[in-house]
Amino acid sequence: MSMCDEPRGISRGIPVEALARVGLDAAALHQIVALLGNALTQAPSDQDLVVVFEREVQLLLRMRAVRLREIPARYQVRLVTPTRTADSVVLAVPNSDARVQAVLEAACDPNRDLDDRDYLILSSIAHLGGLVLEAARARSASRARPADDAAPLIGSTGAMRDLRSRIERVALTDFTILIEGESGVGKELVARQVHELSRRHRGPFVAVNCAAVVESLLEAELFGIEERTATGVRGRRGKFENADGGTIFLDEVSDLSASAQAKLLRAIQEVAVERVGGHGVRRVNTRIVAATNRPLTRLVEQRLFRSDLYYRLAGVEITVPPLRERADDILELAGHFLERHRYTRALTLSPAAQEALRAYQWPGNVRELQRVIERAVALAERDSVIELDDLPPQVRGEFTEVLWPSLERGDSLRSWGTRYAQLVFERCGRNKRTACRVLDISYHTLRGYLRPAAKRRGRPALPLDQGPPSPPWIESTSDPGGQSPSKGEES
């Protein structure tokens, strides 16, 4: 009987009697499984499942080296398994992720060869290695995944790579961080990533929406309140104390009132809090991450934000780019949201829907994109594809009116160049020399673009009032004053 499955080289189950004949001790396997189970109960940074597995297999078979690894498919190469030499072997490991190839590699000491006993045991242990990889992958994902089922930092553009790099650098410190960005870009997600990558990741992450807290209750909410401060009031810890040993995230800090800003400044300066009704301060070991959707520098200039608090918060800033500045990430994000809801409905985006998503400006950023995808999943008429008509009117608006009809007609690049030249010509007040400078083309090239199509084909041109009407998106850019330039300017 062959020891390998032909398609993927994964060894079939080995009978227990075969393992008994080669002398595999059940106690040894029990030790490996027990140590792996113990590693599961430890913190992810304390016990690595793969490392435990490799170490115990190496000790069991007295191997020089044992390695359980996954090879990404991007390398465009797959190892042939099983591959066996006199002193080493490479075995396939069962794996649910088609994007990688999992293998178990083992090498003997130079003074002995790899015998049949070693090969049979390693072939059986390779199946256990597949379970170890699955458990390690799930464990890593559970640690990296933010709470409240938020999306991870998704995107492959340069802006997102720079953002991840900055997060990794600042996470190594305990400095106060100020996160700036428009509403919906994922500032809390960035704050959670900073927390998860820092040495405080085992501590709590406490988020506070400063705009939603009533000003009269802000001090008790942030700093706590003592027992019997007022009739019927029970004592409780504040958010700063709850975040002791971890991170406190102050969202929309720009919406704090002047008095609330003063109280927050004192807490940051002294790294201590005083409960409402208390008579002493309590020191806290809490990292502060603040976020705002409005530039604090402008608010300081307008005297709407305390300058001393701004200098306490600023210094280490992270700016999250809006979605319109990283349009290449839109489809990747949309695919992530569709994958999240695949158990509800397994849908994909049609080419027209993809182009409409890319053309939209997304004033609500990632949050708006998430809701658009959820709406499409709920309301899509077809069972497998989200069409253009399944998107909200504001998303498909300009694409439906301008781009899609042109694509359906199969307009040529020449016709698009002509329309764009006309658009710039109108915006330049019908001044050809100015339009040439803007378009960076010669005067004769511009005249060729502006010449009616019938005249370019050698036929008499129709008068302007008899030709096809200009699109509204070109006419709307004409000189608002309605004044035509002088003859000298137009020539």
BANUTOR-204656 format. One record per residue (C-alpha): residue in one letter; x, y, z; chain. Coordinates in steps of 0.1 Angstrom, whole numbers. Layout:
N
res;xx;yy;zz;chain
A;X;Y;Z;A
...
//
This chain:
491
res;xx;yy;zz;chain
M;0;0;0;A
S;13;34;-9;A
M;22;57;19;A
C;12;88;0;A
D;-19;103;-15;A
E;-11;108;-52;A
P;-24;144;-56;A
R;-8;161;-27;A
G;17;136;-12;A
I;-1;135;22;A
S;5;102;40;A
R;-26;81;47;A
G;-34;69;82;A
I;-8;43;95;A
P;-23;13;113;A
V;-16;12;150;A
E;0;-22;147;A
A;25;-8;122;A
L;35;19;147;A
A;38;-8;175;A
R;61;-28;153;A
V;85;1;149;A
G;85;6;186;A
L;67;39;190;A
D;59;44;227;A
A;24;56;234;A
A;37;75;264;A
A;59;95;241;A
L;30;106;219;A
H;10;113;250;A
Q;38;136;262;A
I;37;156;229;A
V;0;160;230;A
A;0;170;267;A
L;27;196;262;A
L;8;210;232;A
G;-24;212;254;A
N;-4;230;281;A
A;9;255;256;A
L;-26;263;245;A
T;-34;276;280;A
Q;-4;299;281;A
A;-2;334;267;A
P;6;335;230;A
S;40;351;236;A
D;49;325;263;A
Q;44;292;245;A
D;45;289;207;A
L;27;258;196;A
V;49;251;165;A
V;81;255;186;A
V;68;231;212;A
F;58;206;185;A
E;92;208;168;A
R;112;205;201;A
E;93;174;213;A
V;94;156;180;A
Q;132;163;178;A
L;137;148;213;A
L;114;118;206;A
L;133;107;175;A
R;167;121;184;A
M;168;142;152;A
R;193;169;145;A
A;166;193;133;A
V;128;192;129;A
R;109;221;112;A
L;72;225;106;A
R;65;254;83;A
E;42;269;56;A
I;55;280;22;A
P;36;310;7;A
A;22;304;-28;A
R;37;337;-39;A
Y;70;319;-44;A
Q;54;301;-73;A
V;70;268;-63;A
R;58;237;-44;A
L;80;211;-28;A
V;77;176;-40;A
T;65;154;-11;A
P;75;130;1;A
T;111;136;-6;A
R;135;112;12;A
T;173;110;13;A
A;196;90;35;A
D;195;115;64;A
S;165;137;58;A
V;129;137;47;A
V;103;163;36;A
L;66;153;42;A
A;34;170;33;A
V;12;183;61;A
P;-26;186;58;A
N;-36;222;54;A
S;-69;240;49;A
D;-53;271;34;A
A;-48;267;-3;A
R;-25;298;-4;A
V;3;280;14;A
Q;20;246;13;A
A;26;230;47;A
V;55;206;51;A
L;74;188;79;A
E;111;187;74;A
A;134;164;95;A
A;172;157;94;A
C;192;131;113;A
D;226;135;129;A
P;255;129;105;A
N;264;97;124;A
R;232;78;115;A
D;207;74;87;A
L;170;79;85;A
D;155;44;88;A
D;120;31;81;A
R;110;35;118;A
D;118;72;117;A
Y;99;76;84;A
L;68;58;96;A
I;66;78;128;A
L;72;111;110;A
S;45;103;85;A
S;21;98;113;A
I;32;129;132;A
A;28;150;101;A
H;-10;147;105;A
L;-7;160;141;A
G;14;189;126;A
G;-16;199;105;A
L;-37;203;136;A
V;-9;223;153;A
L;-7;247;124;A
E;-45;252;124;A
A;-45;259;162;A
A;-15;283;159;A
R;-32;301;130;A
A;-65;305;149;A
R;-46;316;180;A
S;-27;342;162;A
A;-58;355;145;A
S;-77;358;178;A
R;-49;379;193;A
A;-45;402;163;A
R;-83;406;157;A
P;-97;437;173;A
A;-126;436;197;A
D;-162;443;186;A
D;-156;424;153;A
A;-140;454;137;A
A;-121;450;104;A
P;-83;447;106;A
L;-61;473;89;A
I;-67;462;53;A
G;-49;478;23;A
S;-19;473;1;A
T;-12;509;-10;A
G;18;528;0;A
A;-2;549;25;A
M;-13;518;44;A
R;22;504;44;A
D;35;536;59;A
L;7;536;84;A
R;14;501;96;A
S;51;509;98;A
R;44;540;120;A
I;21;520;142;A
E;48;493;148;A
R;73;520;157;A
V;52;539;182;A
A;38;507;198;A
L;73;500;212;A
T;70;531;234;A
D;47;542;262;A
F;43;578;249;A
T;10;595;245;A
I;-3;593;209;A
L;-26;616;190;A
I;-44;600;161;A
E;-59;624;135;A
G;-82;615;106;A
E;-117;621;91;A
S;-147;604;106;A
G;-150;568;96;A
V;-113;561;86;A
G;-107;537;115;A
K;-90;557;142;A
E;-101;534;170;A
L;-89;505;149;A
V;-55;521;148;A
A;-55;526;185;A
R;-63;490;191;A
Q;-35;479;168;A
V;-11;501;188;A
H;-23;484;220;A
E;-21;449;206;A
L;15;454;194;A
S;27;471;226;A
R;40;454;258;A
R;6;464;274;A
H;-14;440;251;A
R;-23;418;281;A
G;-38;448;299;A
P;-72;463;292;A
F;-81;485;263;A
V;-107;511;274;A
A;-124;533;248;A
V;-142;565;258;A
N;-163;586;234;A
C;-157;621;248;A
A;-185;635;226;A
A;-211;611;241;A
V;-203;617;278;A
V;-225;643;296;A
E;-202;671;308;A
S;-216;670;343;A
L;-207;633;345;A
L;-174;634;327;A
E;-153;637;358;A
A;-169;607;375;A
E;-168;587;343;A
L;-131;593;337;A
F;-118;595;373;A
G;-144;576;394;A
I;-165;585;423;A
E;-163;577;460;A
E;-189;558;480;A
R;-218;580;494;A
T;-206;611;477;A
A;-243;618;472;A
T;-275;602;482;A
G;-279;569;464;A
V;-246;571;446;A
R;-224;540;447;A
G;-187;543;445;A
R;-170;530;413;A
R;-137;532;395;A
G;-133;556;365;A
K;-121;547;331;A
F;-85;557;339;A
E;-84;532;368;A
N;-101;505;346;A
A;-73;509;321;A
D;-45;505;346;A
G;-18;485;331;A
G;-33;489;296;A
T;-44;517;272;A
I;-72;543;274;A
F;-85;556;241;A
L;-101;591;242;A
D;-121;594;210;A
E;-132;628;197;A
V;-111;646;223;A
S;-117;679;203;A
D;-153;679;215;A
L;-144;683;252;A
S;-155;715;269;A
A;-130;739;284;A
S;-136;727;319;A
A;-133;691;309;A
Q;-100;699;290;A
A;-86;713;322;A
K;-95;682;342;A
L;-79;660;316;A
L;-48;681;315;A
R;-43;676;352;A
A;-47;638;350;A
I;-21;636;321;A
Q;4;659;339;A
E;3;640;373;A
V;-3;605;358;A
A;-28;602;387;A
V;-65;606;392;A
E;-87;619;421;A
R;-121;604;424;A
V;-151;627;428;A
G;-156;632;466;A
G;-122;617;473;A
H;-94;632;494;A
G;-63;617;477;A
V;-49;609;444;A
R;-45;574;429;A
R;-15;568;406;A
V;-23;549;374;A
N;-1;531;349;A
T;-21;539;318;A
R;-11;548;283;A
I;-32;575;267;A
V;-42;574;230;A
A;-63;604;219;A
A;-81;608;185;A
T;-98;637;167;A
N;-115;642;134;A
R;-107;679;134;A
P;-72;694;133;A
L;-63;705;168;A
T;-38;731;156;A
R;-67;750;140;A
L;-88;747;171;A
V;-59;760;192;A
E;-56;790;169;A
Q;-93;796;172;A
R;-90;793;210;A
L;-114;764;211;A
F;-88;740;225;A
R;-63;745;252;A
S;-28;749;239;A
D;-12;733;270;A
L;-34;702;265;A
Y;-26;701;228;A
Y;12;701;236;A
R;6;672;261;A
L;-13;652;235;A
A;7;660;203;A
G;43;652;195;A
V;37;616;185;A
E;10;618;158;A
I;-5;592;135;A
T;-25;604;106;A
V;-50;580;91;A
P;-55;587;53;A
P;-91;590;40;A
L;-104;563;17;A
R;-105;586;-14;A
E;-67;589;-11;A
R;-62;552;-13;A
A;-87;542;-39;A
D;-67;510;-48;A
D;-77;496;-14;A
I;-115;500;-20;A
L;-120;466;-37;A
E;-98;449;-11;A
L;-119;463;17;A
A;-151;454;-1;A
G;-139;419;-6;A
H;-131;417;32;A
F;-167;428;41;A
L;-182;403;16;A
E;-161;375;31;A
R;-173;384;65;A
H;-209;379;54;A
R;-203;349;32;A
Y;-223;327;56;A
T;-253;350;51;A
R;-249;353;13;A
A;-219;344;-8;A
L;-217;373;-32;A
T;-192;389;-55;A
L;-191;423;-72;A
S;-198;427;-109;A
P;-172;447;-130;A
A;-197;476;-132;A
A;-202;476;-94;A
Q;-164;475;-88;A
E;-159;505;-111;A
A;-187;524;-94;A
L;-171;518;-59;A
R;-137;530;-72;A
A;-152;562;-88;A
Y;-171;573;-56;A
Q;-154;597;-33;A
W;-165;581;0;A
P;-171;610;23;A
G;-179;586;51;A
N;-147;566;44;A
V;-144;529;54;A
R;-175;530;77;A
E;-196;541;47;A
L;-182;514;25;A
Q;-190;488;51;A
R;-226;499;53;A
V;-229;500;15;A
I;-217;464;13;A
E;-240;453;41;A
R;-269;470;22;A
A;-260;452;-10;A
V;-257;418;8;A
A;-292;423;22;A
L;-309;437;-10;A
A;-291;422;-39;A
E;-316;407;-63;A
R;-293;380;-78;A
D;-280;352;-57;A
S;-243;354;-66;A
V;-234;388;-79;A
I;-239;424;-67;A
E;-249;445;-98;A
L;-246;482;-103;A
D;-283;487;-95;A
D;-278;471;-61;A
L;-257;500;-50;A
P;-272;531;-34;A
P;-280;560;-58;A
Q;-254;583;-44;A
V;-227;557;-50;A
R;-236;549;-86;A
G;-246;585;-94;A
E;-219;600;-116;A
F;-207;566;-127;A
T;-241;558;-140;A
E;-246;592;-157;A
V;-212;596;-173;A
L;-188;567;-172;A
W;-210;536;-177;A
P;-230;549;-208;A
S;-197;557;-224;A
L;-183;522;-216;A
E;-214;506;-230;A
R;-211;526;-262;A
G;-175;516;-265;A
D;-163;552;-269;A
S;-127;555;-282;A
L;-98;572;-264;A
R;-101;599;-290;A
S;-136;607;-280;A
W;-126;608;-243;A
G;-97;631;-251;A
T;-120;654;-270;A
R;-144;656;-241;A
Y;-116;664;-217;A
A;-101;690;-239;A
Q;-135;707;-242;A
L;-139;706;-205;A
V;-106;723;-199;A
F;-113;747;-227;A
E;-145;758;-210;A
R;-129;760;-175;A
C;-102;783;-190;A
G;-129;807;-202;A
R;-126;794;-238;A
N;-91;808;-240;A
K;-71;784;-262;A
R;-36;795;-251;A
T;-45;790;-214;A
A;-60;756;-222;A
C;-29;746;-241;A
R;-7;754;-210;A
V;-31;735;-187;A
L;-32;704;-211;A
D;5;707;-220;A
I;-3;703;-257;A
S;4;724;-287;A
Y;-20;749;-302;A
H;-26;728;-333;A
T;-33;697;-312;A
L;-59;715;-292;A
R;-76;728;-324;A
G;-77;692;-336;A
Y;-95;681;-304;A
L;-120;710;-306;A
R;-127;705;-343;A
P;-161;688;-348;A
A;-159;651;-357;A
A;-177;656;-390;A
K;-150;681;-401;A
R;-122;658;-391;A
R;-137;632;-414;A
G;-137;656;-444;A
R;-175;664;-442;A
P;-189;699;-437;A
A;-194;705;-400;A
L;-228;712;-386;A
P;-234;746;-369;A
L;-230;744;-332;A
D;-267;748;-326;A
Q;-274;718;-348;A
G;-248;695;-334;A
P;-253;671;-305;A
P;-256;688;-272;A
S;-227;689;-248;A
P;-229;668;-217;A
P;-242;687;-186;A
W;-209;680;-168;A
I;-191;700;-194;A
E;-217;728;-198;A
S;-218;733;-160;A
T;-181;743;-160;A
S;-186;772;-183;A
D;-178;807;-172;A
P;-204;814;-146;A
G;-206;851;-156;A
G;-216;841;-191;A
Q;-190;865;-205;A
S;-171;853;-236;A
P;-135;863;-239;A
S;-124;889;-265;A
K;-115;878;-299;A
G;-78;882;-292;A
E;-80;860;-261;A
E;-99;832;-279;A
S;-75;830;-308;A
//
